[in-house]
């Protein structure tokens, strides 16, 4: 009798352990693996594009120009997209919108890789004319710099819009449409566990194609050299992955979405009547959406403030060598992938033990702690409180390493905890707020964050045209501290509103 009870207890314990380690049910496997694979492909493309655009702009133009791209190029482009998206929502289904937007991005990447980038000398204005304008109007220096390299600026803008539009908006809109609130905690963290493995592969791809020899060389012709050859190879990879995204999205639409018990054909094809102006009014009037928007703004501002400094020191450390910069970014992506997998594996446990609030606070607290450490090193270096070497290591190398660690931990936590918890709060909302409200929050909210962080630096670079990023570090550190406090406070307030909405529904 005692042995039977022991076996039952052991079996019960094993079942509990299995439920923790693998909470996905057998009848959910098709949906789970399809959505995880779609996330994998979208994020793989996202990370490849991000590394290319950062490497090109930082090394071929200068890190200072990033502060001007975000408010004056990205922000208007984000608003324009919300206008176009709102119009499309009233004319066709979200599934067709997904395909149209992805095809548009792929067309642009082909155009850039095989025409715009190889023909920069033909398309860009004469450098002597640009320098002459800078000499006459020094306070408008960086606007003339952007004009002088407009093809790279355009590519950077499109690279910034890909994660905001394809992943943050369209992917999560699809996920929220076919996932119940009670299933989100199980699905989202484990989708991240599989989807974020792309970081391990994307880092290796970056390193492989930054070399002078790879398997695409015979198909790229003998006329391409150096960076042009690298960009052409990455273009082929990005477009190939984009086509796979389209095929997988069609599979999900045909074999999963239309069979969902919670999803009727009427809902899936519904055309929303809410206009753009009403979408923004919804954010202003809704405390709930306003708090989600504040979280997006806070994260974007924090990353914007820290990355500009980190890129500046990384470019100095590698002496503006593009291949070394790309290789280093590939290694950072690899370690972001490792840390994201660790976070994703622990995500469901954290959610179960600490609840939504505990999981949502992981990202801002971790970003704050490591970010402050990074700024301390930068400010100390600026005021000459540090020697040129510490224990035989160059100080600038230590700053690059600490900045890299901050990037790894902040983005790893963001990809797992921040993204999953943010998307969970959309699920209890009605269809109008899940689509257009989400579009306004995710696209414009993220761009406002980058705009706000950049405009502070724009003002400084305009007034003090000869300043470098490290000279602004004390001011940036103060802003970083303040924004992190606001981020944590907004997360606590959103937690209360989220649980109130769950009780009502």
N, C-alpha and C positions, 0 to 999 in steps of 0.2 A: 504493500500500500504506500509506504514511504517512498519507495523507488518510483512509483507511478506519479506521485505528487512532484517529486524532484524533476522527472522528465517533463511534466507539464510546465513547471516553472522555467526550466531551461528552454523549452520550446517557445514560451511566451517572451522570454528575454531575447531570444534570437529573432523573433518576429519584430520586436520593438527596435532592435539594432538594424534590421533590414529596412524597416520603415524610415529610420533616420538616414541611413546610408543611401537608400534608393527609394524615395517616396513616390515615384511615378508608377501608376498602375498599368497592368498589361494592355488594357483597352485604350490607353492614352499614349502608347508608344509611338504610333504613326505621327500624331500631332506634335508630340514633344520633339522627336528627332528632326521632323521637317522644319519646325520653327527654330530649333537650335542650329541646324545647318544653314538656314537663311541668315540668322544672326552672324554665324561664322563668316560667311561670304561677304556680307555687307561690311562687317568690321575689318576683315582682311583688306578689302579695298580701301576702306577709310584710313587705316594705318599706313598703307603704302603711299597713298596720296598725300597724307599729312607730312610724312617724312620728306617726300620729294619737294613739296612746296616750301617747307621750312628751310630745307637745305639750299634751295635756289635763291630765295629772297634774302636770307641771312648772309650768305656768302657772296652773292653777286650784286646785292644792293646795299644791305646794312640793316642791323637789327632795329635801328631807330625808326625805320619806315613802317614797321609793324604797327606802331601806335597811330599812324596816319591812315593805314589801310582799313583798320577796324571801324572807326567812326564815319569815315568819308566814302568808303567803298562798300564794305560788308553790310553796314547798317541799312543804307538805302536799298541794297540788293535783297536783304532779308524782308524789308517792308514790301518791296515789289513782288517778291514771291508770295507773300501772304495775300496780296491783292489777286494775283493770278490763281492761286490755290482756291480762294473763295469763289471766284468765277467758275472754275472747273467743278467745284463741289455742287454747284447748282445745275450743272449740265450733264454730268456723267457719274458713274460709280467710283468709289475710292480705289477699286481694283484697276480700272482703266487709267486713273490718275497716276497710280504707282508706275505702270508700264511707260506712260508718256514721259514722266519726269526722269526715270532711269535712262531711257533712250536719249533724252536730251543731254544728260551728263556724259554718256558714252560718246556721243557725236562730238562734244566739245573736247574731250580728252584726246580723241583721234586727231582733231584739228590742231590742237596744241603740239602734240608729240611729233607730228609729221609735216606740219607747215609753219605754225607760228614760231616755235622754238628754233628750228633750223634756219629761219629767215629773219632773225632778230635785226641784223644789220640793215636789211632792206626795209623792215617795218618800223623800227624805232627812229626817232628824230636824231639828227646829228648831235653827238655828244658835245661838240664845241658850242652849239646853240644853247643846249641845256645849261652848260656851265656859265655861259654869258648871262642868261636870265637869272641864275642863282647869284651871280656877282651883283647884278643890278637890284634884285629883290631878295636879299638874304633871309628875310623873315618868312618867305614862301619857299624856302629851299626844298623841303621834302615833298611839296606838291610838284615841283619841277622834276625832282628825282623820280617820282612815280610816273610822270608823263614820259620821261626818258626811257623807262623800262616797263611800258604799259602791258606788254604781253605776259610778263612774269607776274605783275599785279593781278591781271585778270585770272591767271591760273590759280594764284593764291586765293582769290575770292571764291572761285568754284570749289577749290579744295576745302575751304571753310564751310561752304554751304552743304556739301555732301553729308557730313555727320548730322547736321541739324535737320536736314530735310529727309534724307533716305532712312537714317536710323532712328533719330529721336522722334520724328513725327510719323513717317509712314510705317516703319516696322512696328513700333509700339502701338500704333493705332490698330494695326492688324492683330497684334497679340491681344490687346484689350478687347477686341471684338469677339474673339473665339475663346476667351478664358473667363471663368467665373471668379468672383471675388474670393471665395473660399479655397479655390485652387491656385490662386496667384502666388501665395507664399511658397508652395511646392514647385510650381513651374518656373517662376522667374529666376530664382537663385540657381536652379540646376540648368536652366537654359544658358545662363551666364557661364556656368562651369564648362559647358561644351563650347559655347560660342566664343568665349574669350581665349580659348586655346589658339585662336588665330594669331595672337601676339607672339607665340613661340615660333610660328611659321613665318609671319611677316618680318620678324627680325632677321631670320635666316635668309629670306628672299632679298631683303635690303642689302645684306652683306654679300650675298652671292652675285647679284647683278651690279654691284658697285665695283666688282673686279673687272680686269681688262679682258677676261676670257669667260664666256658662258655659252650655253647651247643655242641661243638665238642668233649668234653672230653670223652664221651662214645665210640667214634669211633677211638680215638687215642691210645687206649691201656693203660694198667696200668704201663708199664715199663718206660714211659717217665716222666721226672720230670723237674720242673723249666723252665729255658730258652729253653731247648730242646722241651718241650711241647708247649711253645709259638711259636717257630719257625715252628713247624709242623702245628699248626693251621693256621698261616699266609700263609704257603705254599699252603694249601688247598684252602684258599680264593683267593690267587693270580692265581692259576691254573684255578679255576672255572671262574674267571673274564676273563682270557685269552681265554678260550673256547667261552665265550659269544662274545668277540671281533672278533673271527674268523667267527662266525655265522652272526654277524651283517655286517661285511665287505663283506661277500658273498652276503648278501641281497642287499647291496648298489651296488655292481658290477652288479648283475643280473637285478634289477628292477629300478635302477636310472641311473647309468653310461651309460648303453647301450641305454638309451632312450633320452639322452641329445642331444639337437639340435646342441650344439657347439662341441659335441664329436663324431667323426666318429669311426667306428670299426677299420679303418686303423691306426688312431692315437693311439687308445687304445692299439693296439697290436704291435705297432712299436718297432723294435729292434734298439737301438741306436749304431752307429758305433764309437762314440767317445771313445778313450781309456783313461786309468787312467792318463797317462802323459799329454795328451791333456787337461784333466779336470783341472789339476793343472795349466797348462799354461793358460787356459782360465781365471782363477782367477787373475793370475799375469798380464795378458795383458788387462783384462777388468777392467777399473776403477770402473764401476758399481758394479760388483761382488766383487771387492776388498774392496769397502766401506761396503757392507753387511757383508763381512768376518770380517772387523775391528769392526763392531758393536757387532758381536758374541764374538770376542776375548775380547773386553772391558767388556761386561757383565760378561763373565766367570771369568775374572781376578778379577773383583771387588767382586763378590760373594765368590770366593776362598780366597781372603785376609781377608774378614770379618768373614766368617763362621768358619775358623779354630780357631780364637780367641774366638768367641762366644761359640763354642763347648767346648773349654778348660775351660772356666769359668762355663759353665753349668755342666760339669762333676764334677768340684770341688764343686759346690754348692750342688749337689745331692750325693756327696761322692761316685761317680762311681756306684750308684745303678741302674742296668739296667732297672728294672720295672718302677722306678720313671722317668728315662730319657725318656723311650718310652711314658709314660703317658704325660709328658711335651711336647714332640714332637707332640703328638696327639692334644693337646690343641692349639699349634702353628698352626698346619694345619687347625684347625677349624676356627681360626681367619683370617688366610690367605684366607680361603673360603669366609668369610663375606666381607672382604675388596675387594676381586676379584669380587664378585657379585655387589658391589657398583660401582666399576670401569667399569664393563661390562654394567651396566644399563646406566651409563653416557657416555659410549664410543661413541655411534653414535652421541650424541649431541656435544661432544668435537670434533669429526671428522668434523662435519658439520660447527661448529663455527670457529675452529682453523685450519682446514685442516690437511693434513697428517703430516706436520712438527710439529704442536702443539701437536698432539696425540703422535707422536714418541718421543718427548722431555719429556713427563711426567715421564717415567721410569728413565732416567739418572739423571734428576734434583731431583726427590724424593729420589732416592738412595743416591745421593751426600749429600743432606741436613741431612738426618737421619744418614747416615754412619759417617759423620764428628762428629756428637754428640756422637755416640758410641765410636769412637776412642778417643775423648777428655776425656771421663770417664776412659777408659782403661789406657791411658797414665798418667793421673792424679793419678790413683791408683798405677801405677808402680813407679812413683817418690814420692809416699807417700804424695801427696798434699791433699788427702782425708782421713777422719777419718774412723775407722772401721765400724762405723754406722752413718747414716744420718737420723735424725728425727726418731730414733728408728729402722730403717731398715738397715740390713747389706749391706755394700757397694757392695759386690760381688753379692748380690741379685739384686741390682739396675742395675748393669752392665748386668746381665743376662736378666733383663726385657727390658732394652734399646736395647740390641742386638736382643731380640725377636721381639720388635717393628720394628726394622730395617728390619728384615727378613720378617715380615708380609707385610710391606708397599712395600718393594722392589720387592718381589715375586708376590704380588697381582697386582702391576702395570705391572710387566713383563708379567704375564700370560694373561693380558687383552691387554694393549697398545703395548708392545714391540712385542709380538708374532704376533698380528694381523697386525700391520703396516709393520713388516718385511716380512710377507708372501704376502702382497699386492704388494710389489715391484717386486716379482717374476712373477706375472701374465702377464705383457706385454712381457716377454721374450719368445724366441723360445723354441721348445720342447727340444732341446739338453741342453740348459742352465737351463731349468726348472727341469731337472732330474739329470744329472751328475754334472753340475755346482752347483746345489743346494746341492747335496750329498757332494761334496768336501767342500763347504762353511759351511754347517751346522754341519757336523761331524768333519772334520779336524779343522775348524775355532773354534768351541767350545773347542776342545781338546787343540789347541794351546793356547787358553786363559788360561785354567787351567794349562797347562804345564808352561807357562810363569810366572803365579802367584806362582806356586809351586816351580819352579826351583830357584827362589830368596830365598825362605825359605829353600830349600835343601842346598844351598850354606852356608847359615848361620848356619844351624844345623850341617853341616859337619865340618865347621871350628870351631864353638863353640859348641861342642858336648853336653855340659851340659846346654845349653840354653833352656828356656821354651818359649812358644808362647808370653806371656806377655812381655818378655824381648826384643822381636823384634817389639813391638807395635809402637814405634816412627818411625822406618823405614817403616813399613807397612802403617802407616798413610800417609806418604809422597807419597808413590806409589799409594795409593788409590786416593788421591787428583789429581795427574797427570793423571791417567787413566780416571777418570771421565771427566776431561777437554777434553781429546782426544775423548772420546765417544760423548760428546755433539757436538764437532766440526765436527766429521764424520757424525753425523746425519743431520746436516745442509747441508753439501756437498751432501749427498745422496738425500736429498729432491730436490735439483736443478736438479740432473741427472734423477730422477724419473719423474719429470714433463716434462723434455725434451723428454723422451721416450714416455710418454703419448701423447704428441703433435704429435710426428712422427707417432705413431700407429693410 
